[in-house]
Amino acid sequence: MERDLEKNFKDKNMTVVAERIFKDALDLLPVERAELIEKLFQTFDRSANSNVDAAWAQEGESRIDAYERGEIKASSVEDVFARINQR
């Protein structure tokens, strides 16, 4: 699947170095790719995203409250990562 992405992601504006990094990233596990994306994303100016960050913080608190009321169940981190890595 990752190699299909590589074939479909031919960008004439991408530098040779960026294309090599992209190809190497496709060899990572899905969780590792997600972590890489997050780290790259954090290098951008995020001041414009403060509203989004606040909304996610509120959503997180809402989900914790629902869990504590017994309205939703939780999965272990091991189960979550196992499901992600199976994709």
C-alpha positions in Angstrom: 0.0 0.0 0.0 2.8 2.5 0.9 4.5 1.8 -2.4 1.2 2.6 -4.2 1.2 6.0 -2.3 4.7 6.5 -3.6 3.7 5.8 -7.2 0.7 8.1 -6.9 2.6 10.9 -5.2 4.9 12.1 -7.9 5.3 15.9 -7.4 7.4 17.6 -9.9 8.0 20.4 -7.4 9.4 18.1 -4.7 13.1 18.2 -4.3 15.2 15.0 -4.6 15.9 15.2 -0.9 12.3 15.6 0.0 11.3 12.7 -2.3 13.9 10.5 -0.7 12.6 11.4 2.8 9.1 10.7 1.7 10.0 7.3 0.4 11.9 6.5 3.6 8.9 7.6 5.7 6.7 5.1 3.8 8.8 2.3 5.4 7.8 3.4 8.9 5.0 1.9 10.9 1.8 3.9 10.8 2.4 5.1 14.4 5.9 6.2 13.5 4.6 8.1 10.5 1.9 9.8 12.6 4.6 10.9 15.1 6.8 12.2 12.3 3.8 14.2 10.9 3.1 15.7 14.3 6.7 16.7 14.7 6.8 18.3 11.3 3.5 20.0 11.9 4.9 21.5 15.1 7.6 23.3 13.1 5.0 25.6 11.5 3.7 28.8 13.2 0.8 27.5 15.2 -0.3 30.8 16.7 -3.3 30.8 14.2 -4.3 27.4 15.6 -5.0 28.5 19.1 -8.8 28.1 18.6 -8.3 24.6 17.3 -6.1 23.7 20.2 -8.7 25.1 22.7 -11.4 23.1 20.9 -9.4 19.9 21.2 -8.7 20.5 24.8 -12.4 21.0 25.5 -13.1 17.8 23.5 -10.6 15.9 25.5 -12.1 17.1 28.8 -15.6 16.2 27.5 -14.5 12.6 26.7 -12.8 12.2 30.1 -16.0 13.4 31.8 -18.1 10.9 29.7 -15.6 8.1 30.6 -15.9 8.9 34.3 -19.7 8.8 34.0 -19.5 5.4 32.4 -20.9 6.6 29.1 -17.9 5.5 27.0 -15.3 2.8 27.4 -11.5 3.0 27.0 -9.0 0.9 25.2 -5.4 0.2 26.4 -2.7 2.0 24.6 -1.3 -1.3 23.6 -4.6 -2.3 21.9 -4.8 1.0 20.1 -1.3 0.8 18.7 -1.8 -2.8 17.7 -4.9 -1.8 15.7 -3.1 1.1 14.1 -0.1 -1.1 13.2 -2.3 -3.7 11.5 -3.4 -1.2 8.9 
